């Protein structure tokens, strides 16, 4: 299974629900989705696999104001480690 992206609007915010494996090859598609919308949330509850490039992308997203919701613990812990290492 690869990554599936479902889009829905909640008021002024666009929620991108990611399902499956989030890997480096799909980052440009994710970036394009985010560029198309002023306010974005990434819903990560059903993400099963990530790699280091995706985790670093999530770190960048948060730094730019993109909210990560329903983030699995293994991804949140990896994000936190990356943020600590960047300081």
N, C-alpha and C positions, 0 to 999 in steps of 0.2 A: 504494500500500500504506500502510496506517496501522500503528499500533503493536499488536503482539500481546504479551500477557503470559502466560507459562507459569509455573506455580507448582509447586515440589517441595520436599519436606522433606529436610534432611540433619541428622539428629539433632535438636537443639533449634533449628536455624536454618532459616528459610524462605528459599529462593532464588527470586527473581523474575527470570526470564529475559525480557529485553526484545528484541523482534525488530521491525525496521522503523524507521519514522519517529517519533521522540519529539518531540512538539510541544506547545506551551502548552495546547491544548484538552484534552489527556489528563492533565494534572497532577493534577486532582482524583481521577481514577480511581487513579493511582499512589499518591497520598497515602492513599486509602482502603485500598488493599492493604497499605501499610506499617503503618497504624494497627492493622490486624487481627492483627499478629504481633509478638511480643516481640523476636525477633532476626531481622534481615533482611539479606540480601545482594542487591545488584542485579547481575545478570550482563549485561554490555553488549556482548559480543562481536559480536552481530548487529544492533546499532543502526547504521543507515545515515545518519540525519539527526537533528540536534538544533537547537534555537534557543536564544537567550540565556536565556529563562525556564527551560528545561530544564537548562541548564548551571548556573544559579544554584540550582536545585532540587537538583542533584547535590552542589553545594558545601554546602548546608544538610544534606543527608543525611549526608555524611561528618562534619560537625560534630556530628551527633546520634548517631554511632556506626554508621550504616549503612555496610557495606563494599561498595565498587564493585569487582567482579572482572571480569577479561578486558576491561578498558576500552580501546577503540581509542585509538591515540595522538592522533588529532586531538581527541578529546573530553578526554583527560587534559591535553593542552596548554592547551586552552581553560579547563578547570577551574583549572589552575594560574595562568593569567593573572587569572582572576576572584578567586581567593584573594589574589593579590598586590595587586590593586587595592583589595580590602576592608580591607587592613591600614593 
